[in-house]
Amino acid sequence: MLPSWQEMVPVLILLIVIFGARKLPEIGSGLGKGIKEFKKSMKDIEKDDTEEKKDETAHKAEPIEAEVEKEDNKKDN
């Protein structure tokens, strides 16, 4: 639930008093960049996890195929 404007006004006044009006855009910009980088990192981690799962599945299938080929070779001999 978002705070109402009545709650935001005192917070904004306090921020202006503490940091000054000139610093607030810099702080907001830095915060936005940090959030963007965090989201990007989370997407990269999720992408890596799905690729690892695909690789694990592929590696599990390879030995089974190799065993089938070995059995076929034994039957041919």
N, C-alpha and C positions, 0 to 999 in steps of 0.2 A: 504494500500500500504506500503510495507516494505521500510525502508530507504536504500539508496545505500551504498556501501562500503566506498565511499568518505565522507559520513556523519557519518559513524560509527567510523572511525579511530580517528577523534578528540575527540569524546565522550569517546572512550576507553582509550585514552591517558590521558584525564582529570580524569577519574575514577582511573586510576593507580596512578596518582599524588596525588589525594585526599586521597584515601584509602590505597594505597600500594598494591603491587602484591600479598602479602601473604593473605590479607583480602578478595580479590575478590572472591576466591572459596567459602569461608565461607558465604559471602553475597549472592552469587548465590544459594548455597545450601539452605540457610534459605528462600530465596524468592521462590524457587521451592517447598519446604515443605509447605509454606503458601498457595500457589496456589492449591496444591494438597488437603489440608485440606478444603479449601473453596469449591472446586468442590465436595468433599465428602459430605459436609454439605448441599449443594444445592440439591444433589441427595436424601439425607435423607429427606429433607423438601418436595420434590416432591413426594416421596414414602408415607410419612405421609398424604399428601393432598389426594392422590388417595385412600388410605385406609379409610380416613374419609368420602369421597364421597361414597364409597361402603357401609360403615356402615350406613350412612344416608339413602341410598336407601333401605337397608335391614330393617331399623326401620320404614320407611314409608310403607313398604309392610306388616309388621306384624299386624298393626291395621285393615287393610282391611281383612286379613285372619281371624282375631278374630271376626270381625263383621259377616262374612259369617258363621262361626261356631255357633255364637249366633243365627242367623236366622235359621240354621238347627236344633238347639236344640229346638227352639220355635215351629217349624213345627212338630217335633217329639212328643211334649207334646200335 
